[in-house]
């Protein structure tokens, strides 16, 4: 049930976030679908025992691939799908924990979450870069 709840929750959250980002109405379900797939991949990977860093990489990879595919199919900019879709992967809780433990004076926990958050952010950037590079190579 955790996987289904995560997928449904991500769909609703991303569709609502796409409204805030002023995404065109016809693309809202598509953006929600991309977010749901990304959230589902993340939850599946975490439940399968991979770490949150690797789960974030695979989630960002799935989101970026789907964003590229939907952009080509529906003749829209990639960013319409990528920016809202990547939201479930962004390490917001990690950033919160960094500041919380910094203010609490627990430097070891602050350092741990800082390293983890930077790793997740790096994996997201790497996934977007890899897919963008492959798309550019395939176009030529």
C-alpha positions in Angstrom: 0.0 0.0 0.0 3.0 2.3 0.6 3.9 2.2 -3.1 0.4 2.9 -4.3 -0.1 5.7 -1.7 3.2 7.3 -2.8 2.3 7.2 -6.5 -1.1 8.7 -5.9 0.2 11.3 -3.5 3.0 12.3 -6.0 0.5 12.6 -8.8 -1.8 15.0 -6.8 1.2 17.0 -5.4 2.8 17.4 -8.8 -0.4 18.3 -10.6 -1.1 21.0 -8.0 2.5 22.2 -8.1 2.2 22.5 -11.9 -0.8 24.7 -11.4 1.3 27.0 -9.2 4.1 27.0 -11.8 1.5 28.1 -14.4 1.9 25.0 -16.5 -0.7 25.0 -19.4 -3.8 23.1 -18.4 -3.5 20.5 -21.0 -0.2 19.4 -19.6 -1.2 19.1 -16.0 -2.1 15.4 -16.1 1.1 14.7 -18.0 3.2 16.5 -15.4 1.3 14.7 -12.6 2.0 11.4 -14.4 5.7 12.1 -14.6 5.8 13.0 -10.9 3.9 9.9 -10.0 6.3 7.7 -12.0 9.3 9.4 -10.4 7.8 9.1 -6.9 6.9 5.5 -7.6 10.4 4.7 -8.7 11.8 6.4 -5.6 9.5 4.5 -3.2 10.1 1.2 -5.0 13.9 1.6 -4.8 13.8 2.6 -1.1 11.6 -0.4 -0.3 13.8 -2.7 -2.3 16.7 -1.8 0.0 18.8 0.7 -2.1 19.8 3.9 -0.4 18.1 7.1 -0.8 20.9 8.5 -2.9 20.6 5.7 -5.5 16.8 5.8 -5.3 17.0 9.6 -6.1 19.2 8.9 -9.1 16.9 6.3 -10.6 13.9 8.5 -9.8 15.5 11.5 -11.5 16.5 9.3 -14.4 12.9 8.1 -15.0 11.6 11.7 -14.6 14.1 13.1 -17.1 13.5 10.4 -19.7 9.7 10.8 -19.5 10.0 14.6 -19.7 12.1 14.3 -22.8 9.6 11.8 -24.3 6.6 13.8 -23.5 8.2 17.0 -24.8 8.8 15.3 -28.1 5.4 13.7 -28.3 3.4 16.8 -27.3 5.7 19.4 -28.9 6.3 21.3 -25.7 9.4 22.5 -23.8 11.1 19.9 -21.6 11.0 22.2 -18.6 7.2 22.2 -18.5 7.4 18.5 -17.5 10.9 18.4 -15.8 10.5 21.2 -13.3 7.3 20.0 -11.7 8.2 16.3 -12.2 11.5 16.6 -10.3 9.9 17.9 -7.2 9.5 14.5 -5.4 13.2 13.9 -5.8 14.4 17.2 -4.3 15.9 16.6 -0.9 13.8 19.2 1.0 13.7 17.2 4.2 17.4 16.8 4.2 17.8 20.6 3.9 15.4 21.1 6.8 17.4 18.6 8.9 20.7 20.3 8.2 19.4 23.6 9.6 17.6 21.9 12.5 20.6 20.0 13.7 22.8 23.0 13.1 20.6 25.1 15.4 20.4 22.2 17.9 24.2 22.1 18.0 24.5 18.5 16.8 27.3 18.9 14.3 27.7 15.2 13.5 24.1 14.8 12.4 24.2 18.1 10.6 27.3 16.9 8.7 25.7 13.6 7.8 22.6 15.2 6.4 24.7 17.9 4.6 26.7 15.1 2.8 23.5 13.1 2.0 21.7 16.2 0.6 24.7 17.1 -1.5 24.9 13.5 -2.8 21.2 13.5 -3.7 21.4 16.9 -5.4 24.5 15.6 -7.4 22.6 12.5 -8.5 19.7 14.6 -9.7 22.0 16.8 -11.7 23.8 13.8 -13.1 20.6 12.1 -14.2 19.4 15.2 -16.0 22.9 15.7 -17.6 23.1 12.1 -18.7 19.7 12.0 -20.3 20.2 15.4 -21.9 23.5 14.3 -23.4 22.1 11.1 -24.8 19.2 13.0 -26.4 21.6 15.5 -28.0 23.7 12.6 -29.3 20.7 10.8 -30.7 19.4 13.9 -32.4 22.7 14.2 -34.4 
